[in-house]
Amino acid sequence: MPSVTLAPAGDYLTLSHGASDMRFHAIWLRDNASDPDTRAEANGQRLIALRDIPADTTIAEATLDGERLRLRFMPENKTVAYDLSWLQAHTYDKARPEKAGWLADGVETWDAGLMDGVPTGDFAALEAGGAALGDWLGAVTRYGFGKVVNGPVEDGALFRVVDLFGHVRETNYGRHFEVRTEVNPTNLAFTGLGLQAHTDNPYRDPVPTIQVLYCLESSAAGGENMVVDGFAAALRLKAENEAYFNVLAEHCARFEYAGEAGVCLISRRPMIELAPDGELIGVRFNNRSLAAVQDVPFEKMALYYAAYRRFGEIIDDTAMEVTFRLNPGEAFVVDNTRVLHARKGYSGEGTRWLQGCYADKDGLRSVYDAWRRQALAEAAE
Amino acid sequence: MPSVTLAPAGDYLTLSHGASDMRFHAIWLRDNASDPDTRAEANGQRLIALRDIPADTTIAEATLDGERLRLRFMPENKTVAYDLSWLQAHTYDKARPEKAGWLADGVETWDAGLMDGVPTGDFAALEAGGAALGDWLGAVTRYGFGKVVNGPVEDGALFRVVDLFGHVRETNYGRHFEVRTEVNPTNLAFTGLGLQAHTDNPYRDPVPTIQVLYCLESSAAGGENMVVDGFAAALRLKAENEAYFNVLAEHCARFEYAGEAGVCLISRRPMIELAPDGELIGVRFNNRSLAAVQDVPFEKMALYYAAYRRFGEIIDDTAMEVTFRLNPGEAFVVDNTRVLHARKGYSGEGTRWLQGCYADKDGLRSVYDAWRRQALAEAAE
């Protein structure tokens, strides 16, 4: 049986439910009330600001009514009810990861062992939506990349992949860009050379958080695509040498691209990005566009370069990479804040033509979460 | 006269130039060589990765030749020359801000005193480009917002503002959104109520870093726009109470918008965002979309709410706000990672119609920096 205890001053309460005690402050509870005067019923947005809630808010009365907790707040003399399940799901009175480098729920790191389990969606099934799309988006969220197969071999088909989950992020490279061999490249991605695994456009801030690459022609030998989990690489670096991980997380690198007229893109961000509480949230790695690093003190620069070198060695380790060949009508999608991608070298004989574009992962995550919420709601009916 | 000294092991050198001694590591110098085998001449991208540079790289010889420093690296036995001015501009052997909350060069905080100095560009002059555009972009970079006046009163004119510096960031709200009174609002921005100053879409990750609002009709009384410098507000909070500033910077808030079918946008980011070395780089503040904060320990939640309250009071202080009325054909642009905006309440009589859209500030900054580099180069000729 759940029980509730009010603190003497009424500034917080303790909810005992099952084995756990969860404390909630009066001000937090009042701010998170879901009554129609606090939250709009149509869209869930809060109708009041914190300035509308008295600073000396206390709980005068707390009563349990089945799976509901009813509270009366003073000085407003306002009564609000909460679902116990909602309170349990939103508790903040809990143990937290103490060490930097933890991962959000649902994120799973991988290495070459994922080669046989690449998340793959059938183009038509994905466009039909429902569980096929939901499952694929879930896998992309979990692993940071996914393939699409059996798509049309037509100019612009990549936009139909983006339409599955979001919107194109247009840049100075256009709504999309062509990836072919060119004689006078303005960007190294357009040559026949192999490229070290990298994240795209780290010189943008914000970086494009999703990249789509769609294959239209592929008769040249070589040119396989490969991906590396930047989170797995960062955590391996940490396991090997915590000082290496820390020096890359605690100092900003700089990236720059000024390779065409009228463009001068510069960013100052770390190679390994952590949230303030240590969640691993991003990786930037790109030898081509790394500018002179100026934000590391002289005393730490040798360590920084040793860490950067080792991070690159881990990224280059074939035990980390998943390789696949894109055939015409196939595409892959990567979370560009996490998963590095590369192309193996290919010969000049035959042709290889990919179209690429950028999008944002908040949209992908939104479509996935909305689908999952609806699926859960339907399952509960 | 500049002079150079090699460390005995050759792992770094000391450049004495004017009053300052600057040390540079051999590995940093080698990685930042600009010879045509290291950097592509056409676009400046690095042609090699760190794996191509020996880990035991040392400087065997260093000679000064006027304004050039010539180095011979071992074991490659490779000679590279550097401009002394480039080395001075990119030194990392220097004092750094010790306290959190410092601002990048060129960023200037402001309050209501800027009312008479709002950065304003004439639509036609901005479209003509050159110094008028460069100066206005520079002001937007410095202050985080700017007005455009004398523009056409026509549907979609806001896209011509975006064309000045970048590309639209399309979202689930479309390429643009209409801001008018609506009977059954799905988002509170579409009502006649006044809104507390806020940043837009903190539930996105990345947030749209630029917002453009363009006025097409304005016959209703009221509805003035106002902006508040979130950086100024955060630094005032810090000056008043450093614990308040720190608790908002060190813990993630959560934001959510799930107010329409198929949309479930959730983010976990701090209200005050710092780079790992303490640069103040972002503010998120939005009472409507703040979700239940779960990432603050129980012991700090009362402090967190006190800090959030005070931050809101500072934001609400009229001494912080710059207010202006947008007339038809006028627009404003805000850096949505820094400057909060709001609308005063307006009456139901008459009409008010704005069109809004999002874009990204890296593009704006790129156009500005490219213009500035070219202007400096032309001035030097």
Boltz contact constraints between the chains, C-beta under 6 A:
constraints:
  - contact:
      token1: [A, 23]
      token2: [B, 298]
      max_distance: 6.0
  - contact:
      token1: [A, 25]
      token2: [B, 301]
      max_distance: 6.0
  - contact:
      token1: [A, 25]
      token2: [B, 302]
      max_distance: 6.0
  - contact:
      token1: [A, 27]
      token2: [B, 305]
      max_distance: 6.0
  - contact:
      token1: [A, 28]
      token2: [B, 301]
      max_distance: 6.0
  - contact:
      token1: [A, 32]
      token2: [B, 292]
      max_distance: 6.0
  - contact:
      token1: [A, 43]
      token2: [B, 186]
      max_distance: 6.0
  - contact:
      token1: [A, 43]
      token2: [B, 259]
      max_distance: 6.0
  - contact:
      token1: [A, 44]
      token2: [B, 259]
      max_distance: 6.0
  - contact:
      token1: [A, 45]
      token2: [B, 188]
      max_distance: 6.0
  - contact:
      token1: [A, 45]
      token2: [B, 288]
      max_distance: 6.0
  - contact:
      token1: [A, 46]
      token2: [B, 287]
      max_distance: 6.0
  - contact:
      token1: [A, 46]
      token2: [B, 288]
      max_distance: 6.0
  - contact:
      token1: [A, 49]
      token2: [B, 196]
      max_distance: 6.0
  - contact:
      token1: [A, 49]
      token2: [B, 287]
      max_distance: 6.0
  - contact:
      token1: [A, 50]
      token2: [B, 309]
      max_distance: 6.0
  - contact:
      token1: [A, 50]
      token2: [B, 312]
      max_distance: 6.0
  - contact:
      token1: [A, 51]
      token2: [B, 312]
      max_distance: 6.0
  - contact:
      token1: [A, 90]
      token2: [B, 292]
      max_distance: 6.0
  - contact:
      token1: [A, 90]
      token2: [B, 294]
      max_distance: 6.0
  - contact:
      token1: [A, 92]
      token2: [B, 294]
      max_distance: 6.0
  - contact:
      token1: [A, 92]
      token2: [B, 296]
      max_distance: 6.0
  - contact:
      token1: [A, 93]
      token2: [B, 298]
      max_distance: 6.0
  - contact:
      token1: [A, 167]
      token2: [B, 170]
      max_distance: 6.0
  - contact:
      token1: [A, 170]
      token2: [B, 167]
      max_distance: 6.0
  - contact:
      token1: [A, 186]
      token2: [B, 43]
      max_distance: 6.0
  - contact:
      token1: [A, 188]
      token2: [B, 45]
      max_distance: 6.0
  - contact:
      token1: [A, 196]
      token2: [B, 49]
      max_distance: 6.0
  - contact:
      token1: [A, 204]
      token2: [B, 362]
      max_distance: 6.0
  - contact:
      token1: [A, 205]
      token2: [B, 362]
      max_distance: 6.0
  - contact:
      token1: [A, 206]
      token2: [B, 206]
      max_distance: 6.0
  - contact:
      token1: [A, 250]
      token2: [B, 276]
      max_distance: 6.0
  - contact:
      token1: [A, 252]
      token2: [B, 275]
      max_distance: 6.0
  - contact:
      token1: [A, 259]
      token2: [B, 43]
      max_distance: 6.0
  - contact:
      token1: [A, 259]
      token2: [B, 44]
      max_distance: 6.0
  - contact:
      token1: [A, 262]
      token2: [B, 370]
      max_distance: 6.0
  - contact:
      token1: [A, 263]
      token2: [B, 366]
      max_distance: 6.0
  - contact:
      token1: [A, 263]
      token2: [B, 370]
      max_distance: 6.0
  - contact:
      token1: [A, 264]
      token2: [B, 366]
      max_distance: 6.0
  - contact:
      token1: [A, 264]
      token2: [B, 369]
      max_distance: 6.0
  - contact:
      token1: [A, 264]
      token2: [B, 370]
      max_distance: 6.0
  - contact:
      token1: [A, 265]
      token2: [B, 362]
      max_distance: 6.0
  - contact:
      token1: [A, 265]
      token2: [B, 366]
      max_distance: 6.0
  - contact:
      token1: [A, 270]
      token2: [B, 276]
      max_distance: 6.0
  - contact:
      token1: [A, 275]
      token2: [B, 252]
      max_distance: 6.0
  - contact:
      token1: [A, 276]
      token2: [B, 250]
      max_distance: 6.0
  - contact:
      token1: [A, 276]
      token2: [B, 270]
      max_distance: 6.0
  - contact:
      token1: [A, 287]
      token2: [B, 46]
      max_distance: 6.0
  - contact:
      token1: [A, 287]
      token2: [B, 49]
      max_distance: 6.0
  - contact:
      token1: [A, 288]
      token2: [B, 45]
      max_distance: 6.0
  - contact:
      token1: [A, 288]
      token2: [B, 46]
      max_distance: 6.0
  - contact:
      token1: [A, 292]
      token2: [B, 32]
      max_distance: 6.0
  - contact:
      token1: [A, 292]
      token2: [B, 90]
      max_distance: 6.0
  - contact:
      token1: [A, 294]
      token2: [B, 90]
      max_distance: 6.0
  - contact:
      token1: [A, 294]
      token2: [B, 92]
      max_distance: 6.0
  - contact:
      token1: [A, 296]
      token2: [B, 92]
      max_distance: 6.0
  - contact:
      token1: [A, 298]
      token2: [B, 23]
      max_distance: 6.0
  - contact:
      token1: [A, 298]
      token2: [B, 93]
      max_distance: 6.0
  - contact:
      token1: [A, 301]
      token2: [B, 25]
      max_distance: 6.0
  - contact:
      token1: [A, 301]
      token2: [B, 28]
      max_distance: 6.0
  - contact:
      token1: [A, 302]
      token2: [B, 25]
      max_distance: 6.0
  - contact:
      token1: [A, 305]
      token2: [B, 27]
      max_distance: 6.0
  - contact:
      token1: [A, 309]
      token2: [B, 50]
      max_distance: 6.0
  - contact:
      token1: [A, 312]
      token2: [B, 50]
      max_distance: 6.0
  - contact:
      token1: [A, 312]
      token2: [B, 51]
      max_distance: 6.0
  - contact:
      token1: [A, 362]
      token2: [B, 204]
      max_distance: 6.0
  - contact:
      token1: [A, 362]
      token2: [B, 205]
      max_distance: 6.0
  - contact:
      token1: [A, 362]
      token2: [B, 265]
      max_distance: 6.0
  - contact:
      token1: [A, 366]
      token2: [B, 263]
      max_distance: 6.0
  - contact:
      token1: [A, 366]
      token2: [B, 264]
      max_distance: 6.0
  - contact:
      token1: [A, 366]
      token2: [B, 265]
      max_distance: 6.0
  - contact:
      token1: [A, 369]
      token2: [B, 264]
      max_distance: 6.0
  - contact:
      token1: [A, 370]
      token2: [B, 262]
      max_distance: 6.0
  - contact:
      token1: [A, 370]
      token2: [B, 263]
      max_distance: 6.0
  - contact:
      token1: [A, 370]
      token2: [B, 264]
      max_distance: 6.0
